[in-house]
Amino acid sequence: MIRSRGAIGFAAAPVASSRLINAVAASLAFGAASLCLISTLKVLAIKLMAMPIPM
């Protein structure tokens, strides 16, 4: 593969808009929060099932 003259590194990539970056960040934050909530509920349910029922 022959390299063209004057080609240094990668071409400049277009920068995503700030609205898109904020939307991606918000969806990642929502996903992380829901994953933590589901994990917490799962641990609490397992602990509740392990407790003996008094009679």
C-alpha positions, -999 to +999 in steps of 0.1 A: +000+000+000+015+033-010+011+063+012+002+096-005+024+126-001+016+150+027-007+125+045+001+128+081-020+108+106-057+106+103-080+131+086-099+154+109-132+138+120-163+159+122-172+167+158-206+155+170-231+181+181-234+189+218-271+178+217-260+143+205-233+141+231-257+151+259-283+126+247-257+098+247-244+108+281-280+109+295-288+075+281-257+060+296-264+076+330-300+062+329-287+028+319-262+028+348-288+040+373-313+013+362-287-014+364-278-004+400-315-003+409-321-038+395-290-052+412-300-037+445-335-052+442-321-085+433-298-086+463-326-076+486-349-103+472-323-129+477-317-118+513-354-118+519-358-153+506-329-166+527-346-154+560-364-181+579-401-176+583-411-174+621-440-197+630 
